[in-house]
């Protein structure tokens, strides 16, 4: 699925008139990394994927194939296109062998579990290999919605703002996903859990999207965005100033 995700990201970037360098400067990664992700040569980290999809206005439904096709006509470029996205009715049962999978950098894998058409919940089976982290750069991420998870096996460390929690099999968590957070498997065995993110789709549809203009030019007095957290802060500032 890496190539399909890369194609979606590239199409959204091109349709907005954003260059590789401009997008890289906005989310704090190198142009070569974005190029490799777009061509399917490498997998992004969880935090990089969130930064790219949030800035370009691509939903996780698109990235994980929630009843949509990944052709050119499916990539939303504005909130109205996102909300009118065509969905295919989902069956009541989904076999494990049919789970859409998304492999990310550093040994993180997402598998989308059964989900209803346009529902408020995004269910995922998440796997962290030993040493894996949601951000190889050590940057905290945040996104819309509320996060609920149950650890099935292994040990996973959650850094939530300034607090650190170690979760093992049988432990669960919940928090507002807009709070900066990061997951890391410091153990020697695979960590796996079931995640349910509630309300992120609806919140993302209400967020402003990247402006349809080239972003190469330096904005006078405007510091560059260095992380997914900065991108979301800028989005929130846009909401506040436009109201």
Secondary structure, DSSP 8 states (H G I E B T S, - for coil): -HHHHHHHHHHHHHHTT--HHHHHHHHTS-HHHHHHHHTTSS---HHHHHHHHHHHT--HHHHHTSS---SGGG---SHHHHHT-------S---GGG--EEEETTTEEEEE----TT-SEEEEEEEE-TT-BS-TT---B--SSEEEEEEEESEEEEEETTEEEEEETT-EEEEETTS-EEEE--SSS-EEEEEEEESHHHHHHHS----SS---S--TT-----SHHHHHHHHHHHHHHH-
